[in-house]
Amino acid sequence: MIHSLFMINSAGDIFMEKHWKSVISRSVCDYFFEEQQKANSPEDVNPVISTPHHYLIHIYRENIYFVAVCTTEVPPLFVIEFLHRVVDTFTDYFGDGGESAIKDNYVIVYELLEEMLDNGFPLATESNILKELIKPPNILRTVVNTVTGSSNLADTLPTGQLSNVPWRRAGVKYTNNEAYFDVIEEIDAIIDKQGSTVFADIQGVIDCCVKLSGMPDLTLSFMNPRILDDVSFHPCVRFKRWEAERVLSFVPPDGNFRLISYHVGSQNMVAIPVYVKPNISFREGGGRFDVTVGPKQTMGKMVESVVITCAMPKVVLNMNLTPTQGTYTFDPVAKVLTWDVGKINPQKLPNLRGNISLQSGSPPPESNPAISVQFKIQQMAVSGLKVNRLDMYGEVSKSSPKKSFTFEKYKPFKGVKYLTKAGNFQVRT
Amino acid sequence: MSNGGGSYNAQNDSRAGSTGEPDLGTEPTGGFFSADYKKHDDLKQMLDSNKDNLKLEAMKRIVGMVAKGKDASDLFAAVVKNVVSKNIEVKKLVYVYLVRYAEEQQDLALLSIATFQRALKDPNQLIRASALRVLSSIRVPVIVPIMMLALKDSVVDMSPYVRKTAAHAIPKLYSLDPEQKDQLIQVIEKLLADKTTLVVGSAVMAFEELCPDRVDLIHKNYRKLCNLLVDVEEWGQVVIINMLTRYARTQFLDPNQQDVIADEDKNFYGDEDEKDSEEEEEDEEKEKTPPKKPYMMDPDHRLLLRNTKPLLQSRNAAVVMAVAQLYHHIAPKSEVGLVAKALVRLLRSHREIQHVVLSNVATLTTIRKGMFEPYLKSFFVRPSDPIHVRTLKLEILTNLATETSISTILREFQTYVTSSDKDFVAATIQAIGRCASSISEVTETCLNGLVGLLSNRNEYVVAESVVVIKKLLQMQPDSHSEIIQHMAKLADTITVPMARASILWMVGEYSDRVPKIAPDLLRKMAKNFINEEDIVKLQILNLAAKLCITNPKQTKLLCQYVLNLAKYDQNYDIRDRARFIRQLVSPAGEKGALGKHAKKIFLASKPAPVLDSSFKDRDQWQLGSLSHMINQQASGYSPLPDFPAAAPDPTVRNVEVPMPWAEKTHKKKAGKPKKEAFYSDEEEESESESDSEESSSSSSESGSESESEDDSKSESGSDKDKKSDEEAESSSSSSSESESSSESESDSESESEPDTKPQKKAPPPKTKSSTKPKKEAKQEVSLLDLDDKIKENGDSIPSQAHDEKTDHTLLDTEVDVSSTSAPVPAPASALDVLSPSLASDLQGLSINDKTDTAISVTTPMFVSTTSHELLHRMTGEGLSANYRFTRGTCIYSTSMVPVELTFTNHTDSPVSNIRIGDKKLQAGMTLQEFPEIPSLPGGGSMSVSIGIDFKDTIQPANFQICTQDRKYNVSIKPPVGELFQAVTMSEADFTAQQSKLTGMNENSGKVSIPSQHNNSKTITARMSELANVAPVSSSQDGIYRFAGKTVSGGTLLLITVKVGEDNSASITVNCELMAICSMLVKEVKQKLSLA
């Protein structure tokens, strides 16, 4: 399976390596560098590279290449998925998975890698379990550790791996018991020049933050579960109940996790909440740029945090624009125009217009750049998905004087939040 | 962690000068070296100190060096001493170091072994596991024997976590010493039999690494693996699914074969009859279906498909992909479409995942076009996609193009052509070319579009268009002279060699369509010949030769000129070509033999190129594999075998306990299959099938496939046979039954008669193989007796419990009696008929024995006499039915709850043909029906027994009771207490098991018991009334313990009632099934508080 792992930063430094079997010389990365040289951008490097004796499978995240070395046949997705899980764990532990975070916490990183993989085969990848084995750093603990010289390793050893709820640690206790559910939906769309929708799609996730004592067994039901067309679950969700009753029944992991991600059936019409009216034209030596944004089907909600980005052609030298609202920046190196619009006021539509100057001598570009739009709408799930209720199973009756360990006697605070935002929302001009 | 971070960066700084070098291991000289040396010195000092935090600090820095890939091997001696450190973190870091360097310093590494050996005996499972992990990771060949011992101990460890680690250690050990393979395979065999989800994934992984060919190890575990699959951790799922794909390819028939050979079958129609008889003997209702009969999927094959389907919902892309490839490779065509949706979902994921998924989808689309058609728009390219994703999407769109979708696709392509990424534009143009060639309706449109691109400002776009147009024109050269003219003109401006070469080739090929332009073009080219690229030069030569043949008047001289130029070219290919052409076109002497045929040689019509998907040939690799990704064989890749032509023996997957008699029958069968009368064979077959059906349905979901329905239908038929057989036997032995069963008895006798003949060859069950019938009879008798009990229960209530008990203990003595004198008709045949189900029954028992050593099923303490109404006589029009839970062992299957149905006819006229009709059961539940009652006389009543596998839920079983002309819907809802079987265990066992079932598996409550009932007798009586549990002897007063296990799943149930002062009692129920737990607590409370 996975033989070794190299982490390479954007400068081409191999700043960390880990071997699970015998040591493989880091010169194997030369093949990777070769491939990297050919690519135009860091994302363009082919994720699977075959070399005479090894196979390099890598992911690129947080400006780091995580290059796994394999020597034998292995499903590539297996490796890729695992690498992503590694980075997710880093992000979970250190707040971000970037180079400096990894370097600052290299001991924890090494310990994590040791726990996550044994002889190249994943051992413990559940964040809840790992956190019991290796405590994540936080400021207080760092201070305490420096003073007392104690360690990050847990004194007590975890039991979770051994129970039949492998994703939850035992003995969780909170003074404030709360469970928050964020229903986040993203609209992927391609809008053509005329403003008609070429392709639109809703992808949603339910992210949870569950801080409940004991072993709660939760049931989440929807008003309209039929909307969900294709769903993928966290392992904690009982699939059969979903199949039979369309309710989500689960014993949650402790803390933050993604409960489900879903896809809304394409038969439903997707309401596009904003429209963009672009008017871009080029001529010899310059051009005009005029973009207006407006709300469309927003169901009475405010469209917020609107950001419009546009990657201009390489021949564009500079842009001189005036926004009616918000601020704009043009990066003359990357040739990217970013317009931070903010909220859209339906009475006074935001507009950005002005002149484009081109490199002298070069012909004007033939095609107009695509515009990508970001926005957020609070308190609305564009698919219309609604959570019906959240039940905690097995709450002990009031009369019982004995405090049972299994079902703590508490009333948890429950909250559901809806959010719609733009995913890959692109307007062709 | 600030201190740790500091040191990592400090190291960074100290070697700032060399960060650019890729290899930091081989480093400095002079000053650097001594500085380094000193630094290591102080590390050594820190390690030798007796302060833990200094040691920790030193270890952190050393790990930092290891992480950076810097050599720290000279510290080995200093580090290895600390392996005994009490500080867990120091210890852990030492482990990290040890694993990295032990290989290089083997002698010193041996010093640490004793520590691990000690740790292997540690009471804490995690310490044992980590010791095993490190021990197996230090690659020192000397310790192989020690590792082997440790491994063998760990495989039978109590803790599944340790066993999992042991599974991981197997490949490590194997890579260290391949000689151990045989021993290791034995270990794997043991691990594969493990029933813990934590272990099986790793066990299969070890299996895959060591001995993927040993299919025989999988047979026995196949069904278990399928059923556990959903609960295995995700990485294990991937490995298991991949392994099962290969397994299915070797063990099952091709589900799509029928379509392929359908035509052939008709030709062989005449042979059918001959074949039939043979086939029946081999494999009656299974795979090898005679023509005309629909293909029947092996239930195990279906089981695999059904159990993997929910995994498409996994969040892990690798699992989804594994299921997708499983469906692609082994599912019937009609079902593969299922996976499309899940694969499309993965496209939302990380870019690398997209890449892999798309390349697999690309292969799928070359074979299964329709599958992804509904998702066409999901493959539209976005500007943010990296180039490799874009090209893959283009590939897929092209593959998906059909007459209906082509317009959408072309419109989409149009926008891509304007992209600023030139490579992408080129790829798009090629894609358009492919669409044009594959769909004739749009060829014209595409061609026009491409011609339009010829006036594009970008040269690469033009060049690519030229090349594509050339290919398209070659397919239909007529009536396109304009385009050729247009392109000939382009030759002046375009500079891309490939495009120029294409133009020249085309003008030469179709020079008759542009008679004026062609010679002129040659003239221009000749002028500039020496500055052209090689590929263009070759085409100039071609053009010259072709023109010289068709139009010698104008071009002869030009041709000579070009040939002369080429004669002195630097490139030998061109010189060669020139010589070759000269001989053909203008031979030096008289016209040679070749010269005459020059025209035929040069101007023969050439076949048009076929524009195919580059993913066409990737089909040969297993989908989702690395080899598929890189389109070449990766080391360690084993190609998927083809489906076998004839199905291998499906009975190998039946789980049996090795018993002498079982082996014997098996051998006999395999030895001379032809001589055996096929009746017995068929019985055997149907038995095994029903067996597998049970297991397969045990974890099924609601998905109703037509095939599985077929299955169950055919099976219920065969089931009936079997049942009537059993029934017949029981009735004949108990000899106290109604006419109806005696009827069936005669039936069964006539059936079994032909059977006895071939059996004569085997020694009659008397002396030699006396063990055989003994065991057999033993089981039989116990079953039959129970059966009797069930039937007699109605009248003989009071001494019931006692009776049963003696029965149990006296079994052995009874055995002898029955084996010698039991009035069982044709014992030999009965043996054959019953053996598989008995075997599985026994298996069920023996598994339990293995897991919880001292727990054994016992007879119920109490059997309720109250029966519940199933069918009221008003609704039943005179026929009433009651049901009662008999708490015995079900005669049909150990996982079923036996239920006794009593039918009473309140009318005067007989009711005939009472039977069970449609069953509407919850997923997973099974119901074994009773044999049809042919007739129930007026005023008479009759009891029959059925078995229901409730799957440990209290979901009601709904079914129909049918009479000759009516149907009544009825339902049986089990009280929770009836889902159990009483088991006996020692107090110690009880507490041990209880400690395992804490946390969410424990539920408790308080109740006050009325004082007049607060005595052990009443409590015990009440408890056993409530649920089928047995009391556990208790050494403490006031604590009553009861134990049972669920009938279907064998899950342990422990109830503790602790009676305190003032008649209050606390009740604790431990059971893995949480729902049952809480229900029981409630019920126990109610029961005990009754006045």
Interface residues (C-beta under 8 A of the other chain):
Chain A: M1 D13 I14 F15 M16 E17 K18 H19 K21 S22 V23 S25 R26 S27 C29 D30 A39 N40 S41 E43 D44 N46 P47 V48 S50 Y55 H58 I59 Y60 R61 C70 T71 T72 E73 V74 P75 P76 L77 F78 I80 E81 F82 H84 K103 D104 N105 Y106 V107 I108 V109 Y110 E111 E114 D118 N119 F121 P122 L123 T125 P137 T142 N145 T146 G149 S151 N152 L153 D155 L157 P158 Q161 L162 S163 N164 V165 P166 A170 D188 I190 D192 V198 F199 D201 Q203 G214 M215 D217 D229 D230 V231 S232 F233 H234 P235 F239 K240 E243 A244 V251 R258 S261 H263 S266 A311 P313 K314 P363 P365 E366 S367 P369 A370 S372 G394 S400 P401 K402 S404 F405 T406 F407 N424 Q426 R428
Chain B: M1 S2 N3 G4 G5 Y8 N9 N12 T19 G20 P22 D23 K51 D52 N53 L56 K60 V63 G64 V66 A67 K68 G69 N87 I88 E89 K92 L93 Y95 V96 R100 E103 N124 Q125 L126 I127 R133 S136 S137 R139 S159 P160 Y161 K164 T165 H168 A169 P171 K172 S175 L198 S202 M205 V230 E233 E234 W235 V238 N242 P310 Q313 S314 R315 N316 A317 A318 V320 M321 A322 K341 A342 R345 R348 H350 R351 E352 I353 H355 V356 V357 P374 K377 S378 F380 R382 P383 S384 P386 I387 H388 E412 T415 T418 S419 S420 N456 R457 G624 S625 L626 S627 M629 I630 Q632 A634 S635 G636 Y637 S638 E701 S702 A923 T998 G999 M1000 N1001 E1002 N1003 S1004 G1005 K1006 S1066 E1072 M1074 S1078
